Amino acid sequence: MFEKFSNFWTPIASVEEIKGKAVAVELAREKLVLFRNSSGEIGALLDKCPHRGVALSLGTVTDSGCLECPYHGWQFDNNGKCTKVPFNHPNNINLPKLSAVSLPTRIIAGLVWVFTGFEKASEPQLPESLKQPQQSYYVHDEIWNAHWTRVIENAMDFVHLPFVHRNSFGGAIGKKALEANSVAEYKIEQTESSIKVFNCFNNIPSGFALEWHQPNLVVLKFDEMVIPVRVHLFSVPINDVQTRYMLSILMLGEMNPESKASIVDEFIKPVIEDKIVIESQLGEMPNINEECNVPTDKSTLLFRHWYHQKAKINLAATS
């Protein structure tokens, strides 16, 4: 299950999406259902009743906070435990053996996270900027018709800015860099689970930092440009051809609501510029020995290497 995306923590939906009804979601080709129990805690189950395979997301959440299957009324709590089987005497059934499959969940930065594995999950390894109170974040998400690896690669690519974003934030700096015949420079630091990159042009004031964290998070930092923000971009695979593009934006320091709204808007508007280009790419991101590569591709090639090595491990484990 979760082919090429197993045993990871990932956000899957905005907390605000999960209210009184069950919500169907798809993650790496697996169908899940999210719902809140009577205490407001969010559970994630495979969207398949263990009785006859009906989609649990078609059911209802009871007053006791259990999810009721729409076919025969079996009820499950947010840990998957079966709590009720109508019209059967309790002495004639073994409820612990009738559980639905559940996944661990966490609420982080205004997002519902799930773990894509069935062994004991360690806690998510998070950058400090994702550890603030939930209300500190502005969340935006949309669906892209692209493979999730293409979206991450795009987020890690510095030199597309003057071209893809020439009519927005990339225009001014791009024009200066092209007129000055600038060369892109990078400082790259690798850890066991991340790649940290500082990008700039060699002969003009420029530059910003990014961090990729396994498997699908890119944190954008604009301290050099004196923009007090952390943009957390998540590329969440729905299936092989669709991705949920999620932003969780954190403002640093105190500012009035109008200033916050203005900064958020500046980061949301240009998303369509990336989307148009990335949706023209076909399939998943190729391996490092495919397509043409140049020195400015260094950071994205590191991501390609990681992804295809991880894909081999996952496929071997599931074969």
GUGUZA-456337 format. One record per residue (C-alpha): residue number from 1; residue in one letter; x, y, z negated. Coordinates in nm, 3 decimals. Each point is the difference from the previous one (the first is absolute). Layout:
<rs>
+------+------+---------+---------+---------+
: resi : resn :      c1 :      c2 :      c3 :
+------+------+---------+---------+---------+
:  NUM :    A :       X :       Y :       Z :
...
+------+------+---------+---------+---------+
</rs>
This chain:
<rs>
+------+------+---------+---------+---------+
: resi : resn :      c1 :      c2 :      c3 :
+------+------+---------+---------+---------+
:    1 :    M :   0.000 :   0.000 :   0.000 :
:    2 :    F :   0.101 :   0.363 :   0.053 :
:    3 :    E :   0.238 :  -0.112 :   0.275 :
:    4 :    K :   0.314 :   0.221 :   0.010 :
:    5 :    F :  -0.139 :   0.201 :  -0.291 :
:    6 :    S :  -0.008 :  -0.239 :  -0.294 :
:    7 :    N :   0.103 :   0.063 :  -0.362 :
:    8 :    F :  -0.010 :   0.380 :   0.014 :
:    9 :    W :  -0.188 :   0.266 :  -0.191 :
:   10 :    T :  -0.183 :   0.235 :   0.234 :
:   11 :    P :  -0.280 :   0.255 :  -0.022 :
:   12 :    I :  -0.309 :  -0.105 :   0.186 :
:   13 :    A :  -0.268 :   0.263 :  -0.068 :
:   14 :    S :  -0.069 :   0.327 :  -0.175 :
:   15 :    V :  -0.135 :  -0.034 :  -0.353 :
:   16 :    E :  -0.285 :   0.231 :   0.104 :
:   17 :    E :  -0.120 :  -0.254 :   0.256 :
:   18 :    I :  -0.081 :  -0.262 :  -0.262 :
:   19 :    K :  -0.320 :   0.102 :  -0.177 :
:   20 :    G :  -0.309 :  -0.209 :  -0.075 :
:   21 :    K :   0.006 :  -0.229 :   0.302 :
:   22 :    A :   0.236 :  -0.270 :   0.123 :
:   23 :    V :   0.240 :   0.124 :   0.268 :
:   24 :    A :   0.140 :  -0.224 :   0.274 :
:   25 :    V :   0.359 :   0.064 :   0.107 :
:   26 :    E :   0.248 :  -0.179 :   0.222 :
:   27 :    L :   0.368 :  -0.030 :  -0.087 :
:   28 :    A :   0.252 :  -0.172 :   0.227 :
:   29 :    R :  -0.281 :  -0.197 :   0.166 :
:   30 :    E :  -0.145 :  -0.118 :  -0.331 :
:   31 :    K :  -0.350 :   0.111 :  -0.097 :
:   32 :    L :  -0.038 :   0.130 :  -0.356 :
:   33 :    V :  -0.277 :   0.150 :  -0.210 :
:   34 :    L :   0.046 :   0.271 :  -0.265 :
:   35 :    F :  -0.249 :   0.084 :  -0.275 :
:   36 :    R :  -0.023 :   0.157 :  -0.345 :
:   37 :    N :  -0.107 :  -0.188 :  -0.310 :
:   38 :    S :  -0.214 :   0.151 :  -0.276 :
:   39 :    S :   0.311 :   0.157 :  -0.158 :
:   40 :    G :   0.098 :   0.170 :   0.325 :
:   41 :    E :   0.294 :  -0.232 :   0.066 :
:   42 :    I :   0.056 :  -0.088 :   0.367 :
:   43 :    G :   0.040 :  -0.362 :   0.105 :
:   44 :    A :   0.112 :  -0.148 :   0.332 :
:   45 :    L :  -0.117 :  -0.340 :   0.123 :
:   46 :    L :   0.038 :  -0.185 :   0.327 :
:   47 :    D :  -0.321 :   0.082 :   0.185 :
:   48 :    K :  -0.112 :  -0.361 :   0.003 :
:   49 :    C :  -0.228 :  -0.178 :  -0.246 :
:   50 :    P :   0.156 :  -0.332 :  -0.112 :
:   51 :    H :  -0.342 :  -0.165 :   0.035 :
:   52 :    R :  -0.088 :   0.038 :   0.370 :
:   53 :    G :   0.246 :   0.259 :   0.129 :
:   54 :    V :  -0.241 :   0.293 :   0.026 :
:   55 :    A :   0.144 :   0.353 :  -0.013 :
:   56 :    L :  -0.029 :   0.118 :  -0.360 :
:   57 :    S :   0.008 :   0.360 :   0.123 :
:   58 :    L :  -0.359 :  -0.052 :   0.120 :
:   59 :    G :  -0.104 :  -0.055 :  -0.360 :
:   60 :    T :  -0.088 :   0.239 :  -0.280 :
:   61 :    V :   0.167 :   0.107 :  -0.322 :
:   62 :    T :  -0.219 :  -0.098 :  -0.296 :
:   63 :    D :  -0.074 :   0.210 :  -0.308 :
:   64 :    S :   0.254 :  -0.214 :  -0.187 :
:   65 :    G :   0.270 :   0.098 :   0.253 :
:   66 :    C :   0.027 :  -0.332 :   0.182 :
:   67 :    L :  -0.012 :  -0.045 :   0.376 :
:   68 :    E :  -0.295 :  -0.212 :   0.107 :
:   69 :    C :   0.027 :  -0.212 :   0.314 :
:   70 :    P :  -0.283 :   0.084 :   0.244 :
:   71 :    Y :  -0.056 :  -0.369 :   0.092 :
:   72 :    H :  -0.065 :  -0.193 :  -0.323 :
:   73 :    G :   0.049 :   0.265 :  -0.267 :
:   74 :    W :   0.324 :  -0.127 :  -0.150 :
:   75 :    Q :   0.161 :   0.275 :  -0.206 :
:   76 :    F :   0.370 :   0.084 :  -0.040 :
:   77 :    D :   0.181 :   0.242 :  -0.228 :
:   78 :    N :   0.282 :   0.223 :   0.121 :
:   79 :    N :   0.255 :  -0.275 :  -0.074 :
:   80 :    G :  -0.186 :  -0.245 :   0.221 :
:   81 :    K :  -0.144 :  -0.205 :  -0.287 :
:   82 :    C :  -0.339 :  -0.148 :   0.083 :
:   83 :    T :  -0.242 :   0.110 :  -0.273 :
:   84 :    K :  -0.334 :  -0.129 :   0.129 :
:   85 :    V :  -0.140 :  -0.264 :   0.236 :
:   86 :    P :  -0.381 :   0.034 :   0.018 :
:   87 :    F :  -0.232 :  -0.302 :  -0.027 :
:   88 :    N :   0.273 :  -0.228 :  -0.139 :
:   89 :    H :   0.018 :  -0.115 :  -0.361 :
:   90 :    P :   0.323 :   0.129 :  -0.162 :
:   91 :    N :   0.084 :  -0.350 :  -0.123 :
:   92 :    N :   0.006 :  -0.129 :   0.358 :
:   93 :    I :   0.251 :   0.246 :   0.148 :
:   94 :    N :   0.362 :   0.092 :  -0.073 :
:   95 :    L :   0.014 :   0.377 :   0.042 :
:   96 :    P :   0.385 :   0.030 :  -0.017 :
:   97 :    K :   0.021 :  -0.216 :   0.314 :
:   98 :    L :  -0.239 :   0.224 :   0.191 :
:   99 :    S :   0.210 :   0.318 :  -0.002 :
:  100 :    A :   0.048 :   0.234 :   0.294 :
:  101 :    V :   0.357 :   0.089 :   0.099 :
:  102 :    S :   0.110 :   0.325 :  -0.165 :
:  103 :    L :   0.296 :   0.231 :   0.057 :
:  104 :    P :   0.173 :   0.220 :  -0.260 :
:  105 :    T :  -0.097 :   0.369 :   0.020 :
:  106 :    R :   0.136 :   0.329 :  -0.132 :
:  107 :    I :  -0.114 :   0.362 :   0.023 :
:  108 :    I :   0.291 :   0.225 :   0.102 :
:  109 :    A :   0.001 :   0.355 :   0.139 :
:  110 :    G :  -0.371 :   0.000 :   0.077 :
:  111 :    L :   0.025 :  -0.329 :   0.192 :
:  112 :    V :  -0.105 :  -0.360 :  -0.059 :
:  113 :    W :   0.300 :  -0.232 :   0.032 :
:  114 :    V :  -0.003 :  -0.377 :   0.045 :
:  115 :    F :   0.273 :  -0.264 :  -0.008 :
:  116 :    T :   0.011 :  -0.219 :   0.310 :
:  117 :    G :   0.101 :  -0.320 :  -0.174 :
:  118 :    F :  -0.138 :  -0.266 :  -0.230 :
:  119 :    E :   0.291 :  -0.052 :  -0.235 :
:  120 :    K :   0.052 :   0.215 :  -0.311 :
:  121 :    A :   0.058 :   0.355 :   0.120 :
:  122 :    S :   0.262 :   0.228 :  -0.148 :
:  123 :    E :  -0.099 :   0.361 :  -0.050 :
:  124 :    P :   0.029 :   0.234 :   0.302 :
:  125 :    Q :   0.339 :   0.171 :   0.036 :
:  126 :    L :  -0.094 :   0.365 :   0.050 :
:  127 :    P :   0.184 :   0.325 :   0.065 :
:  128 :    E :  -0.048 :   0.253 :  -0.279 :
:  129 :    S :  -0.224 :   0.212 :   0.220 :
:  130 :    L :  -0.269 :  -0.273 :  -0.007 :
:  131 :    K :  -0.020 :  -0.009 :  -0.380 :
:  132 :    Q :  -0.201 :   0.316 :  -0.058 :
:  133 :    P :  -0.365 :   0.008 :  -0.117 :
:  134 :    Q :  -0.249 :  -0.110 :   0.264 :
:  135 :    Q :  -0.160 :   0.344 :   0.032 :
:  136 :    S :   0.336 :   0.149 :   0.105 :
:  137 :    Y :  -0.023 :  -0.148 :   0.351 :
:  138 :    Y :  -0.185 :   0.094 :   0.315 :
:  139 :    V :  -0.088 :  -0.313 :   0.200 :
:  140 :    H :  -0.061 :  -0.018 :   0.373 :
:  141 :    D :  -0.039 :  -0.310 :   0.216 :
:  142 :    E :  -0.100 :  -0.096 :   0.352 :
:  143 :    I :   0.023 :  -0.295 :   0.239 :
:  144 :    W :   0.266 :  -0.016 :   0.271 :
:  145 :    N :  -0.008 :  -0.243 :   0.291 :
:  146 :    A :   0.362 :  -0.104 :  -0.044 :
:  147 :    H :   0.214 :  -0.258 :  -0.177 :
:  148 :    W :   0.098 :   0.111 :  -0.352 :
:  149 :    T :   0.374 :  -0.025 :   0.072 :
:  150 :    R :  -0.029 :   0.260 :   0.275 :
:  151 :    V :  -0.149 :   0.246 :  -0.248 :
:  152 :    I :   0.283 :  -0.047 :  -0.251 :
:  153 :    E :   0.261 :   0.032 :   0.273 :
:  154 :    N :  -0.160 :   0.326 :   0.111 :
:  155 :    A :   0.007 :   0.136 :  -0.357 :
:  156 :    M :   0.372 :  -0.078 :  -0.027 :
:  157 :    D :   0.087 :   0.162 :   0.334 :
:  158 :    F :   0.136 :   0.356 :  -0.030 :
:  159 :    V :   0.074 :   0.092 :   0.361 :
:  160 :    H :  -0.355 :  -0.039 :   0.129 :
:  161 :    L :  -0.106 :   0.314 :  -0.190 :
:  162 :    P :   0.100 :   0.260 :   0.266 :
:  163 :    F :  -0.199 :  -0.187 :   0.264 :
:  164 :    V :  -0.302 :  -0.169 :  -0.158 :
:  165 :    H :  -0.053 :   0.296 :  -0.234 :
:  166 :    R :   0.107 :   0.284 :   0.228 :
:  167 :    N :  -0.338 :   0.168 :  -0.044 :
:  168 :    S :   0.003 :  -0.027 :  -0.380 :
:  169 :    F :   0.273 :  -0.016 :  -0.265 :
:  170 :    G :   0.265 :  -0.141 :   0.236 :
:  171 :    G :  -0.014 :   0.284 :   0.248 :
:  172 :    A :   0.211 :   0.269 :  -0.165 :
:  173 :    I :   0.281 :  -0.223 :  -0.124 :
:  174 :    G :  -0.007 :  -0.205 :   0.319 :
:  175 :    K :   0.044 :   0.304 :   0.221 :
:  176 :    K :   0.299 :   0.118 :  -0.205 :
:  177 :    A :   0.159 :  -0.345 :   0.001 :
:  178 :    L :  -0.037 :  -0.046 :   0.375 :
:  179 :    E :   0.134 :   0.349 :   0.076 :
:  180 :    A :   0.298 :  -0.060 :  -0.231 :
:  181 :    N :   0.074 :  -0.343 :   0.154 :
:  182 :    S :  -0.025 :  -0.142 :  -0.350 :
:  183 :    V :   0.102 :  -0.351 :  -0.098 :
:  184 :    A :  -0.213 :  -0.187 :  -0.252 :
:  185 :    E :   0.182 :  -0.109 :  -0.312 :
:  186 :    Y :  -0.102 :  -0.254 :  -0.262 :
:  187 :    K :   0.100 :  -0.097 :  -0.350 :
:  188 :    I :  -0.131 :  -0.350 :  -0.069 :
:  189 :    E :  -0.004 :  -0.188 :  -0.328 :
:  190 :    Q :  -0.127 :  -0.356 :  -0.020 :
:  191 :    T :  -0.119 :  -0.186 :  -0.306 :
:  192 :    E :  -0.143 :  -0.349 :  -0.033 :
:  193 :    S :  -0.352 :   0.122 :   0.068 :
:  194 :    S :   0.030 :   0.344 :   0.159 :
:  195 :    I :   0.173 :   0.222 :   0.253 :
:  196 :    K :   0.063 :   0.365 :  -0.090 :
:  197 :    V :   0.075 :   0.241 :   0.283 :
:  198 :    F :   0.086 :   0.369 :   0.020 :
:  199 :    N :  -0.051 :   0.140 :   0.351 :
:  200 :    C :   0.131 :   0.325 :   0.140 :
:  201 :    F :   0.147 :   0.168 :   0.308 :
:  202 :    N :   0.371 :   0.075 :  -0.013 :
:  203 :    N :   0.002 :   0.371 :   0.089 :
:  204 :    I :  -0.329 :   0.157 :  -0.114 :
:  205 :    P :  -0.178 :   0.026 :  -0.339 :
:  206 :    S :  -0.220 :  -0.308 :  -0.011 :
:  207 :    G :  -0.059 :  -0.328 :  -0.170 :
:  208 :    F :  -0.228 :  -0.210 :  -0.212 :
:  209 :    A :   0.025 :  -0.328 :  -0.185 :
:  210 :    L :  -0.199 :  -0.318 :   0.027 :
:  211 :    E :  -0.009 :  -0.326 :  -0.186 :
:  212 :    W :  -0.131 :  -0.330 :   0.134 :
:  213 :    H :  -0.113 :  -0.245 :  -0.268 :
:  214 :    Q :  -0.083 :  -0.361 :   0.081 :
:  215 :    P :  -0.215 :  -0.082 :   0.173 :
:  216 :    N :  -0.212 :   0.289 :   0.128 :
:  217 :    L :   0.064 :   0.327 :  -0.183 :
:  218 :    V :   0.188 :   0.306 :   0.124 :
:  219 :    V :   0.042 :   0.293 :  -0.239 :
:  220 :    L :   0.067 :   0.334 :   0.168 :
:  221 :    K :   0.183 :   0.273 :  -0.196 :
:  222 :    F :   0.039 :   0.360 :   0.113 :
:  223 :    D :   0.209 :   0.147 :  -0.281 :
:  224 :    E :   0.250 :   0.152 :   0.247 :
:  225 :    M :  -0.290 :   0.184 :   0.162 :
:  226 :    V :  -0.131 :   0.112 :  -0.343 :
:  227 :    I :  -0.333 :  -0.176 :   0.046 :
:  228 :    P :  -0.112 :  -0.134 :  -0.342 :
:  229 :    V :  -0.158 :  -0.325 :   0.110 :
:  230 :    R :   0.049 :  -0.377 :   0.022 :
:  231 :    V :  -0.178 :  -0.165 :   0.288 :
:  232 :    H :  -0.052 :  -0.374 :  -0.048 :
:  233 :    L :  -0.081 :  -0.167 :   0.331 :
:  234 :    F :  -0.126 :  -0.358 :  -0.010 :
:  235 :    S :  -0.042 :  -0.211 :   0.311 :
:  236 :    V :  -0.241 :  -0.277 :  -0.096 :
:  237 :    P :  -0.048 :  -0.284 :   0.249 :
:  238 :    I :  -0.362 :  -0.082 :   0.077 :
:  239 :    N :   0.082 :  -0.248 :   0.275 :
:  240 :    D :   0.248 :  -0.026 :   0.288 :
:  241 :    V :  -0.140 :   0.302 :   0.182 :
:  242 :    Q :  -0.142 :   0.226 :  -0.273 :
:  243 :    T :   0.156 :   0.182 :  -0.293 :
:  244 :    R :  -0.141 :   0.201 :  -0.285 :
:  245 :    Y :   0.202 :   0.323 :  -0.014 :
:  246 :    M :  -0.011 :   0.128 :  -0.358 :
:  247 :    L :   0.144 :   0.316 :  -0.155 :
:  248 :    S :   0.022 :   0.070 :  -0.372 :
:  249 :    I :   0.128 :   0.356 :  -0.038 :
:  250 :    L :   0.144 :   0.130 :  -0.327 :
:  251 :    M :   0.053 :   0.370 :  -0.065 :
:  252 :    L :   0.300 :   0.088 :  -0.214 :
:  253 :    G :  -0.048 :   0.276 :  -0.254 :
:  254 :    E :  -0.293 :   0.228 :  -0.065 :
:  255 :    M :  -0.187 :   0.169 :   0.285 :
:  256 :    N :  -0.349 :   0.126 :   0.063 :
:  257 :    P :  -0.258 :  -0.215 :   0.185 :
:  258 :    E :   0.021 :   0.212 :   0.315 :
:  259 :    S :   0.378 :  -0.054 :   0.027 :
:  260 :    K :  -0.042 :  -0.374 :  -0.057 :
:  261 :    A :  -0.267 :  -0.024 :   0.268 :
:  262 :    S :   0.217 :   0.194 :   0.244 :
:  263 :    I :   0.303 :  -0.228 :  -0.051 :
:  264 :    V :  -0.211 :  -0.316 :   0.028 :
:  265 :    D :  -0.153 :   0.131 :   0.322 :
:  266 :    E :   0.345 :   0.062 :   0.146 :
:  267 :    F :   0.083 :  -0.368 :  -0.046 :
:  268 :    I :  -0.335 :  -0.142 :   0.113 :
:  269 :    K :  -0.043 :   0.196 :   0.324 :
:  270 :    P :   0.312 :  -0.132 :   0.179 :
:  271 :    V :  -0.091 :  -0.364 :  -0.069 :
:  272 :    I :  -0.199 :  -0.014 :   0.324 :
:  273 :    E :   0.317 :   0.090 :   0.193 :
:  274 :    D :   0.176 :  -0.311 :  -0.128 :
:  275 :    K :  -0.309 :  -0.216 :   0.042 :
:  276 :    I :  -0.037 :   0.073 :   0.371 :
:  277 :    V :   0.361 :  -0.099 :   0.070 :
:  278 :    I :   0.018 :  -0.307 :  -0.226 :
:  279 :    E :  -0.326 :  -0.144 :   0.128 :
:  280 :    S :   0.159 :  -0.013 :   0.347 :
:  281 :    Q :   0.256 :  -0.255 :  -0.125 :
:  282 :    L :  -0.089 :  -0.366 :   0.043 :
:  283 :    G :   0.036 :  -0.266 :  -0.266 :
:  284 :    E :   0.225 :  -0.018 :  -0.301 :
:  285 :    M :   0.336 :   0.174 :  -0.019 :
:  286 :    P :   0.261 :  -0.203 :   0.195 :
:  287 :    N :   0.320 :  -0.141 :  -0.147 :
:  288 :    I :   0.324 :   0.201 :  -0.005 :
:  289 :    N :   0.136 :  -0.164 :   0.317 :
:  290 :    E :  -0.302 :   0.098 :   0.206 :
:  291 :    E :  -0.068 :   0.339 :   0.162 :
:  292 :    C :   0.270 :   0.267 :   0.038 :
:  293 :    N :   0.156 :   0.148 :  -0.314 :
:  294 :    V :   0.226 :   0.300 :  -0.075 :
:  295 :    P :   0.171 :   0.135 :  -0.317 :
:  296 :    T :  -0.305 :   0.205 :  -0.104 :
:  297 :    D :  -0.190 :  -0.328 :  -0.037 :
:  298 :    K :   0.217 :  -0.117 :  -0.289 :
:  299 :    S :  -0.254 :   0.026 :  -0.283 :
:  300 :    T :  -0.283 :  -0.155 :   0.201 :
:  301 :    L :   0.228 :  -0.284 :   0.111 :
:  302 :    L :   0.060 :  -0.080 :  -0.367 :
:  303 :    F :  -0.376 :  -0.032 :  -0.043 :
:  304 :    R :  -0.025 :  -0.219 :   0.311 :
:  305 :    H :   0.271 :  -0.229 :  -0.134 :
:  306 :    W :  -0.176 :  -0.033 :  -0.337 :
:  307 :    Y :  -0.340 :  -0.067 :   0.156 :
:  308 :    H :   0.109 :  -0.272 :   0.235 :
:  309 :    Q :   0.210 :  -0.171 :  -0.266 :
:  310 :    K :  -0.298 :   0.010 :  -0.236 :
:  311 :    A :  -0.230 :  -0.129 :   0.275 :
:  312 :    K :   0.223 :  -0.306 :   0.049 :
:  313 :    I :  -0.006 :  -0.074 :  -0.372 :
:  314 :    N :  -0.377 :   0.034 :  -0.019 :
:  315 :    L :  -0.060 :  -0.219 :   0.303 :
:  316 :    A :   0.234 :  -0.268 :  -0.135 :
:  317 :    A :  -0.182 :   0.005 :  -0.334 :
:  318 :    T :  -0.343 :  -0.041 :   0.161 :
:  319 :    S :   0.094 :  -0.261 :   0.264 :
+------+------+---------+---------+---------+
</rs>
